[in-house]
């Protein structure tokens, strides 16, 4: 997709729904998106940041680095520490649960509206 506007990492357990908390996600589905279409690119399997109530800061940084080529992240939930780490890498964070294609559509529409006010 030559005119990719967004590269979105989606926290999903099944590749169908945005249904994982960022810290517990084992897989991120990567999409290239423009205003008219989206294309699935790959699945990135990463070790979860949160296990048994513990947060691993080193793993958090490694996972954020592994997603640093993405412009946006979609998840069910993102904690404040992970949100800050992602945003510090320039990744916009959205909590939009639901069918992946519908959540991506909502994200793109939101971004388009925001661009009207810049």
C-alpha positions in Angstrom: 0.0 0.0 0.0 2.0 2.9 -1.3 -0.1 5.7 0.2 -0.1 4.3 3.8 -1.2 7.0 6.2 -1.4 4.9 9.3 0.4 1.8 10.5 -1.7 0.3 13.3 -0.8 -2.3 15.8 -3.9 -4.1 17.2 -3.9 -6.1 20.4 -6.0 -9.1 19.6 -6.2 -12.8 20.7 -7.8 -14.0 17.5 -7.2 -11.4 14.7 -10.9 -10.7 14.6 -11.6 -8.4 17.6 -9.7 -5.8 19.5 -9.9 -7.7 22.8 -6.6 -7.6 24.6 -5.1 -5.3 27.3 -1.8 -4.0 25.9 0.2 -5.5 28.8 -1.4 -8.9 28.5 -1.3 -9.2 24.7 0.8 -11.9 23.2 0.0 -10.9 19.6 -0.3 -7.6 17.7 -1.9 -7.6 14.3 -0.2 -4.9 12.1 -2.3 -3.1 9.5 -1.3 -0.5 6.8 -4.2 1.9 6.5 -5.1 4.9 4.4 -8.4 6.8 4.3 -10.0 4.4 1.9 -8.7 0.9 2.8 -6.7 -1.2 5.2 -4.3 -4.1 4.5 -3.3 -6.7 7.0 0.5 -7.0 7.0 1.7 -9.4 9.7 1.3 -10.7 13.3 4.0 -9.8 15.8 4.2 -12.2 18.7 5.6 -10.6 21.8 5.9 -11.7 25.4 3.3 -10.1 27.6 4.4 -7.2 29.8 2.1 -8.2 32.7 2.0 -11.6 34.1 0.5 -12.7 37.4 0.0 -9.1 38.5 3.6 -8.1 37.9 4.8 -5.5 35.3 8.2 -6.0 33.7 9.6 -2.6 32.7 12.3 -4.0 30.6 9.9 -6.1 28.6 7.6 -3.1 28.3 10.4 -1.1 26.6 11.3 -4.0 24.3 7.7 -4.4 23.2 7.3 -0.7 22.6 10.5 -0.8 20.6 9.1 -3.7 18.6 6.1 -1.6 17.7 8.0 1.6 17.1 7.3 1.5 13.3 3.6 1.9 14.0 1.8 5.2 14.2 -1.1 4.0 16.3 -2.1 1.2 18.7 -5.5 -0.2 19.3 -6.2 -2.1 22.5 -9.0 -3.0 24.9 -7.1 -1.2 27.6 -3.7 0.5 28.1 -2.3 1.3 31.5 -0.8 4.8 32.2 2.8 3.6 32.2 2.4 1.7 28.9 0.5 4.6 27.4 3.3 7.0 28.3 6.0 4.7 26.9 4.1 4.3 23.6 3.4 8.0 23.2 7.0 8.8 24.0 7.8 6.7 20.9 5.3 8.7 18.8 2.6 6.0 18.9 -1.0 7.3 19.4 -2.9 5.0 21.7 -6.6 4.2 21.4 -8.9 2.0 23.4 -11.5 1.0 20.9 -12.7 -2.6 21.5 -14.8 -4.4 18.9 -14.3 -5.9 15.4 -10.9 -4.9 14.2 -12.1 -3.4 10.9 -14.8 -1.4 12.7 -12.3 -0.2 15.3 -9.8 0.9 12.6 -12.6 2.7 10.8 -13.5 4.6 14.0 -9.8 5.5 14.6 -9.4 6.8 11.0 -12.6 8.9 11.2 -11.5 10.3 14.5 -8.1 11.3 13.1 -9.7 12.9 10.0 -11.9 15.0 12.2 -8.9 16.1 14.3 -7.0 17.1 11.2 -9.8 19.5 10.4 -9.0 21.5 13.5 -5.2 21.7 12.9 
